[in-house]
C-alpha cells in the first residue's frame, strides 16, 4: 500500500463524535476529508468540516464505493458497520483496518475465543439458545451472571442480569434473538482501558492506561494516569501488546479491562476504532489517539507515547449546558468540546489538565458537574 501524504483525501465511515474529531485532526495535518452525508446528518458537526460530501445510504455498498473512489484511504469509526459490506470494501479499496477485527469484535463469542486462545483472562461464559441452556449454564458458572446477545449490535435492553433462581424463573422459555452469551458477573473494583496503535510494519505502541468511571453503564469520567499499582500497569501493557501483535488490524484500537479487589485483571472487550475513553489523552499526550490512528493508516512513522500531564475528561449532557456555560466564563484551564451528530443529538466533554488528579476531580464536583 502506498504512503498517504497530506494533500490527499481520507474517507471516514461514521458520523459520531469520533468521526468528527478524526476529521478535524486530519484537516489539521493537511489532509482532505470525505464522508457520507444523509438527510439526517447534513447539519452535523462532521458535515460542516468536510471537503467532499457523498450523498446516499451508508448501508449500501454503492454509496461506500463512491466514497472509496474519491479517496486514497478509507477508515471507519462506526463499530456497527455491516461486516459483509466491509469485507467487500476491503477487497476493492485501501482500508487498512481490514474487516477481520471488526467481524470478530461484533461477535461476543468469537472475541472470547480469540482472547482465550491467547491465554488472556476473561470472565467465565457459556453459549445458550434457550432457557434449559441457561439453567445448565448457571450450574456451571453460578450467580450472579449476565445474559447478552452474541451479536453486539443489539442494545442494553436485551441484557438480563440474573442474581438468583427467582430471576431465572421470570424468563421466557425462548430467547428472541437466537444465540446468547451467559457470562459471570465480575466483581470489579475499577474499570480500566488502554488505547493501542499498530502500524503497517506490525509495530505496537501502547498509550497511557486510563481509569474509567461509569454512571448507569455509560462512561462518565476518564482519568489519566490511572490510579493503579505499577505491577497492574505492567501487566495491562503486556496484555495490550499481546493482543495488538495478534490482532489483524492497523490503526488505533481500545481494550477495556476489569480489575477486581484482589488484583485480578479481566479483559472486558476490544474496540476496533478510536474510542471515546481515549479523548482524555488529547490534551496531555504528545499525540492524540486520532493522530496516532491517522499516522498508522497513512503509513507515516509512529513512536512511543509521552504523557505530559494528568487529565480528567468528563462526558457532558445537553441538560448540563447551563452549568457548563457558567464554567466557561471562570475556568480558563478547562477544554470544552461539543459536537452535534445525527439530527439534534449532541454530545460533548470537558477536559481538565493539571499536575495532580484529585484537585481536577474536586473542581468538577464543586461545579456540580459530578
N, C-alpha and C positions, 0 to 999 in steps of 0.2 A: 504494500500500500504506500502511496506517495505521502510525503510530508505536506501538511496543510498549513500554509503561511497566512499571516494577516493580509487582508485584502480579498481573500477567498471567502466562500459562503458556507456557513454551518446551518444545517436544518435541525430544528428542535421539534420533537414529537411530544406534545403535552401542553397544558395551559394552566399549570398551578404556579404557586409562588416560586418553586424551584426552577421551573422553566423561565420565569421572568428574571430571576437572579442570574441564571446561566446566560441569558441573552444580554443582560447588562454587562456582565463580565466579558463576554465575547466581543461586544462592541468596544469596550474599554481597551481590549487588547488589539483592536484594529480589524476585527472580522466583520463581515456582513452576516446578517441573521435572517433566516426564513422560517416560517412556521405555518401551520394550517389554522385558518380563522373561520369560524362558523358564525351564524347569526347570533348565537348565544354568547360568543366570545369576542365579537367585533369591538366592544367597548372595554375590553380587559386591559390591564397594565401591559401585558405582553404584546398585544396587538399594536399598542401605541409606539413601541420601540423597534418594530420590525422594519427591515429593508425590503423584504418580499413577503407578501401575504398570499397564501394559497387557499382559495375558497373550495369548500367541499366537506364531505363527511370523513372524519379521521378514521372511521372504522371501515372504510372502503379502500381496497388496495390501489385503485386508480388514483385516488387523491394522494395517497402516500407516495406513489410513483411520480406524480407531478412535483411533489416536494423534492424527491430524490434527484429528479432531472435538473433542478436548478441549484444543486448544492454539491460541494466536494466531499462532504462528510455528513452523516446523519447521527443524531443521538436522541435518546428518549429519557424523559423523566416520569412518564406515565407507566406505573407498575401494573396497571390493568390492561395494557395493550394486548390485543389478541395475539397469542403466540404463533398461530398459523400465518397471520399476516406478517409478523416479524420474521419468521423463518423464510418466507418468500422474499421479503425486503433484503435480508442479509445476502441472499444469492445474487440479487441484481444490483445492489448499491453498497457503498462503503459505510458499514455500520459496525464500528469497532467493538461495541459492547456485545455484539453477537446475539444469538437467541437462546442458547443453551442455558445460561444462568437464569434468565427471566423465566423460562419454562419450568425450571427446577424450583425456583422460589415461589412460583404461583401455586405449586402443589405441595402442601404441607408434608405429605408422606415422602415424596422424593427428596425434599430438603432434609428430613430426618435421616433418610438413608444415606445421603451424601455426608452428613456430619458424623453419623455413626461409623461409616467406613473409614473416616479419618481418626477414629477413637476419641472423638470430642464429646464431652459430657452434655447430654440432652435430657430433658425430663422423660421418664418412662411413659410409653404410649402403646396403644393398640389401635388397629383399624376396625371400624364397626359399620354395619349396614342396617342393623335392626336392634330392637330392644334386648333380645336374647344375647346378642354380641356384647351389648353394653353391660349386662348383668355379669357375663363371664369376664369382661374386661375389668370391672370393678373388683372382682375377686382376685384379679392379678395385680392391679396397681393400687387399689384401695381408694378411700375417700380422704380428702376432697379431690375432685378431678373436674376437668372441664371438657365439654364436647364441642368440637368445631368442625365445620365442613372441610373436607380435604382441599377443595379449591378455595384459594384465598380471596377471591373477588367478592364473596358474599359478606354482608355487613355483620356487625356485632349482634344484631337482633337474632341471628341464627346460632349464637353461642349459648350454651347452657351450663351453668355451674351446678355441680352435684356435690352436696355436702353430706348427705345421709341417704339411707334407703327410702325415706319419705319423698325426697326429690325425684328419685328414680321411679317411684310408683306413680307420680303425676305425669310421666312422659307418655306420649303416644307410642303405639307398637311399631309404627313405620316412620322412618326418617325421610322427610320430604325432599331432601337434596341428595339422596343416594348415599355415597360413601362419606363417612366422617372419621375424624381422629379423636380418640379419647385419651387425654394425657393427664398425668399427675399435676396437681397444683403445687408449684414451687413456693415454699415459704420464704420469699425473698426479703432481704434486708435493704438492698439497693438495686436500682436498675442502672446499668452502665452501657455505654456504646463506644465504638471506635470507627472512624472513617478510614478507609484503606484505598490507596491509589495503586493501580497496576498499569505499567506502560507496555509498549509494543514489544519490548525485549523480555518481558516477564518479570521485571524488577517490581518488588512490592515495597511500598512505603506506608507505614502506619502513622496516622496523625494522633495528637494527644487524646488520651482517654477522657470521655465525657460522662458526667453523672447526670442522670435524668430524674426528674420528679414528675409524677403523673397526677392528674386530677380527673376522676371518673374515666379512667383508662385513656385519657388524652394527655399529650405532652404539655406540661405547664412551664417547667423550668429546665434549662440545661446549664450545667456548671462545669467549668474547666479551670484548673486541673481537678480531676475527680478526687474526692476525699477518701482515698483508699490506701491500704498498706502497699509498700513497694513490691513485695512478693506477689500480691494480687495483680498489680500493674504489669509486672514482667510476664506473668502467665497469660494475661489477656493479650498482650502484644505478641507472645509466641503463638497463641491460638489464631489470632488475626493473620499472622504471617503464613501459617499452615493453610488456612482457608484460602487466602489470596493466591498462594502458589498452586493450589489445586482447582481453583475456580476458572472456568473457561470464559474469561471476561477481560475487557480493557476499559479503564476509566476509574472513576471513584465509586466505591460502594460502602455500605454501612453494615456493621454487625452489632446486634443488641444482645446484652447479657443480663442474667440474673445473678446476684451474689447473695448467698444465704448467710445467716448469723455465724455459722461455723466455717465460713470462708470457702464454701463450695461454689464453683463457677459453672453456670449452665448457659449454653447459647440459646437465646430466645428465637432469633430469626436473622436472616440476611436480607438486605435491601439493595437491589441491583440498580442504583441510581444515586445521584446526590440526595441527601436525606435532611429533613428539617432539623434533626438533632445536631447536625454539623454546622448550623448557622451561627452558633456561639463562637466558632473559630474565626469567623470572617474578619473581626477587628483585632484579634490577638495573635494571629499566626502569620508567618512570613508570606504564605499564600493561602487564600481561601480554598474550601473544597471545590468551588466552581472552577477556579483557575487550575487546580490540580487535574480536574476532570478534562478541561479543555486541552491542557498540555498533553495529557496522555492520549486522547483520541486523535489529536493532530500530529502525534509523533514528535513532539518537542521534548526537550530534556526535562526530567523531574528530579528532584533531590530530596534530602531529608527535611522534615518539618522542624520549625523552631518556634517555640512558644515565647512570646514577648511579654505577656501579662496574664493575669487572671481575668476571667469573664463570666458573667451570668446573663443568660438570654431568657427573657420572659415572653411567652406567647400571649398575645392580646386578643380581645374580642371587640366587636363593634360597640358593645354595651359599655366598655371601659373608656371609650373615646373621650368623653368629657373630662375624666380624671387625667387622661394622657395629655390632653391639650394644656391642662394646668401645669403638668410636669415639664412640658416642652419649654415653658417660659422660665423655669427655675432650675433646670438640670442641664447645664452646658456640656456635661461629660457623658450624657446618655445618647445612644444612637437609635433613632426611631425609623422604623420601616413599616410601610403599609402598602398592601397590594390588593387589587381587585381582580378576581379570576372570572368565573362563569357568572354571567348575569350580574346580580347585585351582591354576590358573595364577596366578603372581604376577609383578609387575614393579615396579620401583622405581628411584629415582635419588637422588643426593646432590648438592646444590649448595653449592659453597664460594665465598664472596664476599670480595673484597679490592681493594686498590689496584693490585696487580701480579699477573700471571698465573703466573709461574714459581713463587713460593712456594706457590700453591694446588696446582699440579701436584706439587711436592715433597712436600707433606703427604699427598696421595693415595698417592704412591709409598712414603713412609715407613710408611703404614698397611697396605701390601701389598695395596692395592685395585687398583693398576695395575702 
